[in-house]
């Protein structure tokens, strides 16, 4: 590795170290500030009523028949509260609410188009009597019911769903970053890597949107449960597509099954939307098919990742498998909590599993991106080396041919050809190491003299060519004079006596070829070299 590359690497390492140390200081400072704030006495404290009445405080009355449909009845005795509301999260097509014998609220959704929503039912001030709720007997779970003041119930929902805001915000931000990074990768580094990052970003955005729209907060923000239901089910149905596309792009192993499954996922999603629009069937009827597709997709991705890891030793496959295992473990724990009647714990456990799963995928993408960048840097380095003379750090003959001969110029130029005198004598008398030192010294003086006015090339051995972007002879002579002064300075300070013969040619018109200038300058250099030997 050349010196400039080693210096660049050391600088990068120092920057990374300083970033890490500053990050640690910021985290420690924030923790200390939080501890100090918690230990301080508050001034005026805002007291808020957060007590609400859940379904466990209601009385389960048994079955009630209404309009030839059997309902499960729950009751609670009101004693004249003021400003109370009843928040009821329905799971089926109809809900009936009675105060005494009077029906005060009814919700009907025979086509199941309005989704699972929170029915926000204000109660009259001073209402007394038996408040009764009727929900369909075939409901798979007891409804979520909260009774209390409007502020208390609203704060309860905010508190219950606060983790959703943090989780979804983090996922949406991360998804946006990967989406932007993917577009950049496609444009500048790797199309395949860029497509993988884009699909991962879209997958994260879809997951974040699905979690947010599936929570009660979405209804409070929009008030349109039908719209929220369409968004929720659409995002949920297309989730496997982006995941499958990401796995296809990031793995080296080509698996046709993943491509086929991604097409099938889109087909099921399109069919579900069509049936919803035509009122043939609601989205709920497609849930078993979507769940089955998700299970099959996860199994297919595990199979492809295992094959990729065995054949190519891919680290990305290992992280994808780790994410899937974490998702399955936390998903199983969430199901256990759900059937154990701990619904709040179920949601938190499942959300944590999704977050860890996404972090594993993000890490896999980070590993692959690092590999892309390393390959890009290596390619750029070797490309630069292909056009550079390693000894002198000048352009080589190949660089001269592509940059000067094949380039179309609109301005007039000048060409200088140079040759070191007596290099063979130095090699014979002092060795090739002394000759190499002579070449490097001459090259350093040439680069320094012409670095702001032209391009320098080593043609091989002791021959150099400089192309100046000027047709003024006084500028050419001034640069040559500067070079001569630098050579004298080297002799005074380091005792290295370098003698260079040179010749130059200036374009008379823009159409004149660089080859002709090179021949003219080379001829002048040869004549000067002969004169210097005679003198």
N, C-alpha and C positions, 0 to 999 in steps of 0.2 A: 504494500500500500504506500503511495507517495506521501511526502511530508504534508502537503496541503490537506489530504484526506484524513491523515491522523490528527492534524490540528483541528479540523472541522468536527471530528468525532469527539475529541476532548472537550471542545466548546459545547457541543450538544449535551454531553454527560454532565458538565458543570451546570448548564441551564436546568436540566432535569432535576439535579440535586437541589438547586436553589428553590425550584418550584415545590418540591416535596417538603423541604424545610419550612418554607413560607406557609404551605397548606397546613402542616402540623401546627404551626404557631397560630394560624387563624382558627382552627378547630379548638385548640386549647383556650385561646382567648374567648371564643364564643361560649365554651363550657363554663369558664370562670365568670363571665358576665351573667350567664343564666343563673348560676349559683348565687351570685351576689343579689340579683333581682329577686330571687325566691326568698332570700333571707331578710329582705327589707320589709318594713311595715308599710302596708298599703294605706292610702289616704281614705277617700270615700269609696266604699265597696258597693257595687250595684247588686242588690239582692233580686233574684228572679225565682219565680215559682216553677219548679221543674217536676213536681209530683203529678203523675198521671195514673189512671186506673186501667190496668190491663185486663185481658180476658180471664185471667185466673181469679179475679174478684167477682166475676159474673156467675150467675147460676145457670147450669145446663138443665133445661127443662125437659128435653126429650123431643120426639118427633111431632110435627104439626103439618097438617095437610092444607094446602092453599092452591086453588085453581088446579086441582087434581095432580099436584106435585107435592112430594114429601120434603119437608125442610127440617133442619136441625134448629132448635130455638134456644137462644140465650137471653137472660133477663138481668136487669140491674135496676134497683129502686132509686129514683131521683128524689131529692129533698129540697127542691127549689134553688138550684145553683144559678149563678149569673155569669154570662159570657162564656159558657161551655160549648164545646164542639165534640162531635163523635167522629173519629177518624177510623174508617173501616177499609182494610185492604182486601178486595174481593179476589177470589180465585176461579169463580165460575160465572155463568152467564147472567145470574139474577141475584139480587139482594133486596130484602124488604126490612124496613125499620118501622116499628110501631111505638107510640107513646100511649099507653093504655090500650084502648081499642082503635085508636085513630092511626092510620098509616101516614107517617110524616115523610117517608122517603122510599123510592123504588128505583132500582137500577136494573135495566134489561139489556142483554147483549146476546141475542139468540145465535148470531153468526160469529160470535167471539172475535169481533173486529176491533174492540176498544181496549183490549189488553188488560193485564193486571194493573189496577189503578187504586189509588187511595181515594175513597169517597169521603169528602170533607163536608160534614153535615152539621150546620149550626143549630143549636137548641135554643128555644125561647127562654128568656130570662124568667126565673121563678118556676120553671117547669117541674111538676111533681107527678109521681106515679111510676108505673113499671115501664122501663124502656126495654123493648124487645127487638132482637135481631134474628132474622130468619135467613139461613143460608142453605143451599141444596144439600140434601143428605149424602149425596155421592161424593162430596168434596174429600180430597185425599188428605187434607190437613185442616186443622182448625184455623179460622181466619185471624189475622192480626187486627186487634181492636184496641183503640186507645181513647180514653174518655177523660176530659179535664178542660181547663181554660185554654183558650186559643193559643196564647203564648207558650203555655206549658207543653201542649201537644206539638207545636211547631219546633220548639227547642229540643224536644225528645227526638223528633225525626232528624234534626240536624246533628245531634249527638250520635245517634245510631249510625248515621251515614257519613260522619266526618272522615273516616278512614278511606271511604270511596273517593272523596275529593283529592286527598293526598295521593292515593294510588293511581287514580286516573290521570291526575295532573302530571305525575312523574312519567307514566307510560306514554302519554301524548307528547310530552316534550322530547322524550327519548326517541319516539317514533319519528318526529319531525327532524331531529338531528340525523338519524340514519337515512331518512329520505333525501335530505340535502346532501349528505355525504355520498350517497349512491349516485346522484346526478353528477357530482364532481368526479367520481371515479369513472363513470361512463365517458365523460368528456376528455379526461386527461390521462387515465392510467389503464383501466381494464373494463371492458364492456361486461364480461361475465361477473366480475366482482361488483361492479356497479349495479347490475341487475339483482344480485343477491342482496345488497344493502337496501335497494329500493323496495324489494319484496318484504324484507324484514321490517323496514319502516312502515309500509302499508299494513303489515300484519299487526304491528304494535298499535298503530292508529285505530285499526278495526277493533282490537281487543279493548283499548281504552274507551272508544266510543260505545262499544257493547256494554261494558261494565257500568259506564255512566248512565246510559239510556235505560239499563235494566234496574237502576236504583230508583227509590222514591224521589230523589232530588230532581230528576229530569222532569217529573210532573209539576213540581213546585216552580221550576224555571219556565216551563212552556205552557202548562195547563192543557195541553193537547195529548191525551193518552193514546188516541188512535195513531197519530203521527209517530209518537214514541215507540209504539208497538211495532210499526212497520220498520222503523230504523233498527230497533233491537233485533228483530228476527232476520232482517236482511244482512246485518253485520255478522250475526251468529252463523248464518248459513254459508257465508263466503269466507269465514275465518280459515277453514282448512285449505282453501285455494292458495292464499298467500303463503301459508306455512309450507305447503308442498312445493311451491315455486322456489321458495328460499332454499329448501333442502336440495332441490334439483340443481340449483346454480352453485351452491357452495361445496357440494361433494364432487370428488373426481369421478366416482363411480356413476355410470349412466344407468338409470333404472326407468324402463318404459312404464312400469306399473305406476310410478309417481305421476308421470304425465297423464296417464289414463285416468287416474283418480282425480286429478285437478279438473279435467274436462267433465267428469261425472259430478263433481261438486257444483260446478257452474250450472250444469243441467238441472240438478235438483233445486238449486236456488231459483233458477228461472221458472221452473214448473211451480214452485211454491208461490211465487209472485203472481203468476198467471191464474192459478186457482183462487188466490185471494181476490184478485180483480174481478173474476167472473163469479165469485161467491159459490164456487164448487166445493171448496173446503178451506177451513181456516189454517193459519200457520201451525197451530198446535198439532194437527194431524201429520205434519212433516217432521216434527221433532224426533220421533223414533228413527226415521231414515237419516236425519242429520247426525244424530248421536252415533248411529252405526257407522256412518261415513267417517266420523271423527276417530272412532276406535280403529277402523281399518287403516286410516291414513297414518295414525300414530304407529301402528304395527308395521306398516310398509316402510315408514321412515326409519324405524329401528332396524329393520332388515337391511335397508340400503346403507345405513350408517355403519353397521357391523361389517358388511362386505367391504366398504370403503376403508375402514380401519384395518382390516386384515390384509387387504391387498396393497394399500398405499401408506399405512401407518399414519393416517390423517388425525391430527389433534382436534380438528374441528368436529369430526364425528364423535369423539369422546365427550366433548362438551354438549353436543346435541343430545346424546344418550343420557348424560347426567341431568340435563334439563327435563327430559321426558320422565326419568325416574322420580325426580323431585315432584313433578306435576302429579304423577300417579300416587305417590305417597301422601301428599297433602290432599289430593282429591279423595282418596280413600278415607283419610281422617275426617274430611268435611262430611262425607256421607255418614260416617259413624256418629258424628255430632248431630247431623240432621235427624237421623232416626232415633237419636237419644234425646230428642226434643230440646236441643240447644241450638236454635236457629241462628242466633247472633254469632256464636262461636263457629258455626258451619260457614257462614259467609266470610268471616275473617280468615279462617283456615284455607278456604278455597282461593281467596284473593292472594294470600301469601304464596300459595303454590304457583299461581299464575305469574306472580312477580318474579319468583326465583327461576321459573321456566324461561321467562323472557330475558332475564339477566344471563342465563347460560347461553341462550342463542346470541345475545349481544356480544358475549365474550368470544364465542366461536367466530363471529363476524370480525371482531377485533383482531383475532389471531390471523385470519385470512387476509385482512387489510394490511397488517404488518408484513405479511409475506409478499403481497403485491407491491408495497412500497419498497421493500428490500430488493425485489427483482427489478423494479423500475430504477432505483438508484444504481444497481449493478449494471443495468443496461446502459444508463446514461454515462456511467464511469467508463465502461469499455468502449462506448461510442466515442467518448472524448479522447480516450487513449488511441483509438484508431486514426484520429486526425492530429495527434500530438507526438512530437519528438520527445521521448521521455527524458533524455539527457539534458536538453536545453529548455524544455517547456515551451518551445515554439511550435507552430504548425509544421506538419511534414509535407512531403511532395504531394501526397493525396489530398490534403487540405487545400494546398495551393491550386491544384487542378480543379477542384469543385468550387472553391470560393472565388477564384480569380478568372480562370480560363472559361468555365461554363457559365459564369454569371454575366448578366446583361447590365452594362454600366451606362449611365447617362451623363456622368461627369468625366472630365479628363483626369488622367492619372500619370504618375511617374513610377519608374521601376529602377531599383538599385540592386545590382548583383555584387556580392562581396566574397572574398576568398582569403583565408588565413595564409600568410607566407611562412615558409620554413616548417610546416607542421611535420613533414616526413623526417626532417633532421632531428626535431625534438623527440619524436617517437624512437628513432634509431639510437640516439645518444642518451636520452634520459628515461626511456620506457613509455609505454602506452598510457600509463596513469598520468604522467606529466602532460602528454598530448591531450588527454581528455580534460585535464584541468585548463589547458590553453583554450580548448573549444568552449568550455563552460564560461570562462572569463569573457571571451569575445562575445558569446551569445548574451550574457548579462548586460554588457555595455551596449550592444545593439538594441536589445529590448528597452533599456532605459532611455536611450536616445530617441527612439521612434514610437514609444508606447502611446503617445497622444496624437500622433500624426499619421500612423500607418499600421500595416499588418506585417509581421515578421515570420519567415519560414526558413527551416533548415532543409536544404535539398539533399543532404547526405555528406559525410566526410567533413570537410572544412568549408563548404560552400553555403552561403546564405542569400536569401532574396527578400527584399523589402518593397512593398507596394504602398506608395503614398497617394492619398486622395487630393492631389494638387498638381497643377501644371506650371507652377511658378518656380523657376530655377533657383531663386534666392532662398526659398524655403527648403529646397532639397539640400543646397549647400550649407545652410544653417544647421540642419539636422546632422549632416556629415561632420561638421565642425564640432558639434556637441559630442558626437561619438568619439572623435579623436581626443577631446579633452578627458573623457572618461577613461580611455585607454591609457593616457599619460598618468592619470590619477592612480590607476591600478599598478602601474610600474613603480610610482613613487612610494605607495603605501604597502604594497605586497610583493614588490620585486618581480612581478610577472610581466614580461615584455611581449606584448601582442602586436603584431604588425599585420594590417589588413589592407589588401588591394581592393579597390572598388571601381565600379563604372555605373553610370546612370543614363537613362533615356526618358524623354518626356513626350507624352502624346501631343501631336499637333492637331488632331481632330478626334472626336469621340468614337468614330467608326474604326479607328486604327486598332488592330488586335494587340492583345497583351503579349502574344507570342513574338510578334515583331519587336516590341519593346524589350522583351527578354533577350532576344538575339543581339540587339544593338547594345544593350547594357553589358552583356556578357563579353562582347568583342572589346568594348572599352576597358572593361576590367582586366582582360587578358593583356592588352597593350600596356596598361598601367603596371601590371605585375612584372612584365618584362623590363620596363623602365626602372622599377624599384630594385630589381635584381642587379641590373647593370650599375645603378647608382651605388 
